Amino acid sequence: MKKLKAIWELMRLEHGIMIAIAILVGSLIAEKTFPVFDKFMLTFFTALFLEASTFALNDYYDLEIDKKNKRDDRPLVRGDLSPKTALYLFTVFFPLGIVCSYFVNLTCFIIAIVTALFAILYDTHLKKIKLLGNFFIAYVMAIPFIFGGAAMLKENAFVINLSPAIFIVALIAFLAGAGREIMKDVMDFKGDKEKGVKSFPNYIGIRKSNMLSAFFYIVAIVLSFLPFFISSYTFYYRNYYYLVLILLTDTMLLATSLQLIFKKQVNMKFYRKFTLTALFVGLLAFLIGAFTG
């Protein structure tokens, strides 16, 4: 049981659940109907296998930094799993994710290949340049919505044909993801500095990094109201189920932003988990909005 829990933590499978919801939201917005089961499962397993395998590779390469940062939430740091196990899991699940994407359609296959290659580049090289890596992780949080929409396209169509609602949802996810990654940089500042990792706190300091993180959250909050007020966003236009849930998300993100702006010492460990919960509620807002709109 302990080993299974460690594998779950290594592969961040809770993120896989959130990715599945994001893909479903993208599919629902694109076609205003539930995707056929086999196609949905292929898109889900594409995202799950690629997410899980690249997280395992990430922890393999981050082991020494994580030890310096005392990241006891990481199973490799605790010694619950060996680094070889992380590499083995990557070797098995990464190609499975690519194969699954091939059977969806050409557009999804291209998205999966490009994202997967950049994920490996991030784990092996971009991690040292967090100024770039932060925005790649934010992209990874946004692309499932577009991927889900692309899964509903015909073979000869491309993402440019997707509903604008998909792109605004993806942009909100991107901004919130960027805010969370900069918060993580502040939390990992000591270990990153010793390893020569180029992060926002190294260049602009912890205080300004916190304010930059808050800025991304606040822009995401503002954008989250557009689907409710603009009729072209179909499902979400004057949808009060969406509004109630998105207000809860926005309240949590705003509370975090105020802490980041006005407090000199912020409990980053708590607010990282707090904002992840907020993003999950936001996902539910888009999902329930798509079903009830």
C-alpha positions as MATLAB code, in Angstrom:
seq = 'MKKLKAIWELMRLEHGIMIAIAILVGSLIAEKTFPVFDKFMLTFFTALFLEASTFALNDYYDLEIDKKNKRDDRPLVRGDLSPKTALYLFTVFFPLGIVCSYFVNLTCFIIAIVTALFAILYDTHLKKIKLLGNFFIAYVMAIPFIFGGAAMLKENAFVINLSPAIFIVALIAFLAGAGREIMKDVMDFKGDKEKGVKSFPNYIGIRKSNMLSAFFYIVAIVLSFLPFFISSYTFYYRNYYYLVLILLTDTMLLATSLQLIFKKQVNMKFYRKFTLTALFVGLLAFLIGAFTG';
ca = [
       0.000    0.000    0.000;
       2.845    2.360    0.869;
       4.481    1.644   -2.499;
       1.254    2.355   -4.399;
       0.822    5.647   -2.524;
       4.407    6.595   -3.428;
       3.791    5.814   -7.123;
       0.628    7.955   -7.039;
       2.636   10.832   -5.531;
       5.485   10.403   -8.005;
       3.166   10.485  -11.006;
       0.853   13.176   -9.501;
      -2.208   11.207  -10.571;
      -4.536   13.780   -9.007;
      -3.357   16.044  -11.811;
      -4.455   13.320  -14.213;
      -8.001   13.590  -12.861;
      -7.954   17.351  -13.388;
      -6.590   16.869  -16.903;
      -9.429   14.438  -17.685;
     -11.979   17.061  -16.601;
     -10.232   19.745  -18.680;
     -10.274   17.495  -21.760;
     -13.969   16.771  -21.234;
     -14.708   20.504  -20.905;
     -12.866   21.212  -24.167;
     -14.787   18.434  -25.939;
     -18.152   19.617  -24.612;
     -17.537   23.221  -25.651;
     -16.380   22.167  -29.119;
     -19.361   19.997  -30.026;
     -21.996   20.836  -27.372;
     -22.309   17.116  -26.756;
     -20.529   14.376  -24.818;
     -17.683   12.800  -26.834;
     -17.990    9.155  -27.847;
     -16.601    6.919  -25.115;
     -13.667    5.391  -27.014;
     -12.415    8.767  -28.227;
     -12.692   10.264  -24.752;
     -10.766    7.352  -23.238;
      -8.010    7.717  -25.847;
      -7.631   11.440  -25.113;
      -7.738   10.778  -21.373;
      -5.064    8.079  -21.488;
      -2.912   10.214  -23.792;
      -2.899   13.026  -21.241;
      -2.662   10.739  -18.202;
       0.270    8.686  -19.495;
       2.220   11.732  -20.702;
       1.518   13.678  -17.496;
       2.446   10.758  -15.238;
       5.608    9.810  -17.118;
       7.001   13.339  -17.363;
       6.318   13.982  -13.659;
       8.311   10.823  -12.890;
      11.161   12.072  -15.099;
      10.900   15.491  -13.451;
      11.439   14.033   -9.970;
      14.341   11.930  -11.244;
      16.204   15.003  -12.478;
      15.118   17.155   -9.506;
      16.214   14.726   -6.804;
      19.241   16.661   -5.521;
      17.447   20.027   -5.581;
      14.425   18.510   -3.841;
      16.702   17.131   -1.113;
      18.160   20.602   -0.521;
      14.654   22.080   -0.431;
      13.574   19.330    2.018;
      10.700   18.289   -0.244;
       9.516   15.396    1.896;
       6.339   15.307   -0.179;
       8.412   13.736   -2.970;
       8.719    9.909   -2.727;
      12.249    9.840   -4.182;
      13.432   12.244   -1.478;
      11.875   10.072    1.245;
      13.434    6.961   -0.287;
      10.042    5.285   -0.815;
      10.938    4.717   -4.462;
      14.301    4.454   -6.199;
      15.370    6.791   -9.025;
      15.483    3.717  -11.297;
      11.779    3.148  -10.659;
      11.029    6.692  -11.839;
      12.983    6.083  -15.046;
      11.242    2.743  -15.583;
       7.793    4.326  -15.218;
       8.752    7.047  -17.693;
      10.015    4.468  -20.204;
       6.753    2.503  -20.018;
       4.110    5.224  -19.931;
       5.614    7.889  -22.205;
       5.372    5.880  -25.460;
       1.913    4.627  -24.449;
       0.710    8.241  -24.299;
       2.050    8.969  -27.786;
       0.439    5.805  -29.210;
      -2.955    6.704  -27.714;
      -2.833   10.185  -29.297;
      -2.178    8.655  -32.729;
      -5.569    6.922  -32.652;
      -7.496   10.134  -31.839;
      -6.704   12.242  -34.917;
      -3.780   13.965  -36.609;
      -4.228   17.271  -34.758;
      -4.184   15.581  -31.340;
      -1.168   13.522  -32.375;
       0.749   16.687  -33.318;
      -0.250   18.429  -30.066;
       0.836   15.383  -28.048;
       4.191   15.039  -29.838;
       5.072   18.735  -29.489;
       3.977   18.894  -25.832;
       5.762   15.645  -24.940;
       9.043   16.699  -26.539;
       8.962   20.038  -24.748;
       8.155   18.219  -21.495;
      11.334   16.159  -21.848;
      13.286   19.305  -22.726;
      11.845   20.984  -19.637;
      12.786   18.089  -17.345;
      16.323   17.810  -18.703;
      17.306   21.410  -19.553;
      14.656   24.110  -19.093;
      14.422   23.345  -15.365;
      17.630   25.362  -14.975;
      15.898   28.326  -16.638;
      12.683   28.606  -14.672;
      11.839   31.889  -16.375;
      10.964   29.703  -19.389;
       9.981   26.592  -17.486;
       7.245   28.381  -15.526;
       5.407   29.274  -18.701;
       5.815   25.796  -20.119;
       4.099   24.329  -17.044;
       1.356   26.955  -17.432;
       0.992   25.823  -21.056;
       0.666   22.215  -19.858;
      -2.238   23.310  -17.637;
      -3.949   25.064  -20.547;
      -3.425   22.637  -23.435;
      -5.840   19.882  -22.207;
      -8.807   22.174  -22.975;
      -7.584   22.697  -26.535;
      -6.639   19.025  -26.821;
     -10.168   18.013  -25.810;
     -11.656   20.376  -28.366;
      -9.264   19.168  -31.052;
     -10.339   15.580  -30.392;
     -13.790   16.489  -31.718;
     -12.447   17.895  -34.986;
     -12.624   16.082  -38.284;
      -9.373   14.654  -39.599;
      -8.629   17.597  -41.924;
      -9.534   20.382  -39.439;
      -7.217   22.294  -37.111;
      -7.511   24.049  -33.765;
      -8.086   27.425  -35.417;
     -11.653   26.240  -36.034;
     -12.411   25.781  -32.335;
     -14.877   27.873  -30.327;
     -13.388   31.053  -28.770;
     -14.735   29.819  -25.413;
     -12.115   27.055  -25.429;
      -9.302   29.559  -25.850;
     -10.496   31.883  -23.086;
     -10.785   28.916  -20.695;
      -7.291   27.797  -21.709;
      -5.942   31.325  -21.177;
      -7.433   31.466  -17.669;
      -5.780   28.132  -16.870;
      -2.477   29.381  -18.310;
      -2.471   32.525  -16.153;
      -3.430   30.696  -12.962;
      -0.786   28.059  -13.727;
       1.891   30.726  -14.184;
       0.927   32.235  -10.825;
       1.268   28.864   -9.071;
       4.638   28.131  -10.662;
       6.099   31.454   -9.521;
       4.822   30.698   -6.009;
       6.679   27.380   -6.225;
       9.854   29.244   -7.250;
       9.621   31.308   -4.066;
       9.079   28.158   -1.988;
      12.106   26.452   -3.617;
      14.289   29.564   -3.703;
      17.019   28.340   -1.357;
      17.700   25.055   -3.126;
      17.354   26.613   -6.580;
      19.879   29.311   -5.716;
      22.458   26.768   -4.541;
      22.010   24.801   -7.771;
      22.239   27.910   -9.959;
      18.653   27.663  -11.204;
      17.520   30.889  -12.880;
      14.135   31.730  -11.378;
      12.102   34.905  -10.881;
      13.152   35.272   -7.202;
      16.797   35.207   -8.321;
      16.251   38.139  -10.659;
      13.586   40.307   -9.052;
      13.533   39.075   -5.452;
      10.948   37.206   -3.405;
       8.679   40.200   -2.748;
       8.310   41.174   -6.398;
       7.921   37.537   -7.403;
       4.985   37.251   -5.016;
       3.429   40.343   -6.546;
       3.954   38.988  -10.060;
       2.252   35.757   -9.047;
      -0.668   37.767   -7.639;
      -0.864   39.742  -10.904;
      -1.360   36.545  -12.920;
      -4.063   35.377  -10.515;
      -5.913   38.687  -10.679;
      -5.888   38.781  -14.499;
      -7.255   35.210  -14.487;
      -9.999   36.316  -12.080;
     -11.020   39.212  -14.339;
     -11.094   37.002  -17.444;
     -13.225   34.385  -15.678;
     -16.209   36.749  -15.809;
     -16.126   37.144  -19.601;
     -17.885   33.817  -20.371;
     -20.785   34.840  -18.098;
     -21.326   38.236  -19.727;
     -20.540   37.556  -23.413;
     -23.145   35.624  -25.409;
     -20.634   34.069  -27.817;
     -19.363   31.915  -24.948;
     -22.530   29.790  -25.321;
     -22.756   27.455  -22.294;
     -21.540   30.013  -19.772;
     -23.541   33.059  -20.869;
     -25.727   34.050  -17.909;
     -25.229   30.598  -16.443;
     -25.588   31.007  -12.674;
     -24.308   27.513  -11.899;
     -21.056   28.549  -13.540;
     -21.086   31.927  -11.795;
     -21.474   30.541   -8.285;
     -18.596   28.079   -8.655;
     -16.306   30.494  -10.455;
     -16.942   33.078   -7.727;
     -15.754   30.520   -5.178;
     -12.598   29.918   -7.215;
     -12.024   33.643   -7.653;
     -12.491   34.286   -3.930;
      -9.822   31.693   -3.119;
      -7.419   33.099   -5.714;
      -8.070   36.668   -4.577;
      -7.428   35.721   -0.938;
      -4.125   34.171   -2.038;
      -3.249   37.264   -4.082;
      -3.857   39.574   -1.118;
      -1.566   37.438    1.024;
       1.130   37.591   -1.648;
       0.820   41.358   -2.069;
       0.543   42.506    1.543;
       2.351   39.884    3.650;
       6.117   39.687    3.832;
       6.076   36.047    4.977;
       3.571   33.805    3.224;
       2.956   30.139    4.009;
       3.716   28.959    0.484;
       3.229   25.295    1.268;
      -0.341   25.963    2.386;
      -1.228   28.345   -0.456;
       0.172   26.023   -3.130;
      -2.329   23.388   -2.004;
      -5.023   26.022   -1.473;
      -4.690   27.318   -5.037;
      -4.702   23.766   -6.432;
      -8.064   23.287   -4.710;
      -9.223   26.596   -6.177;
      -8.279   25.457   -9.679;
     -10.143   22.191   -9.166;
     -13.284   24.137   -8.204;
     -12.746   26.276  -11.303;
     -12.596   23.133  -13.433;
     -15.898   22.022  -11.924;
     -17.341   25.443  -12.771;
     -16.486   24.978  -16.438;
     -17.643   21.354  -16.421;
     -20.994   21.975  -14.708;
     -21.478   25.127  -16.783;
     -21.038   23.073  -19.955;
     -23.652   20.543  -18.779;
     -26.207   23.110  -17.612;
     -25.777   25.879  -20.192;
];
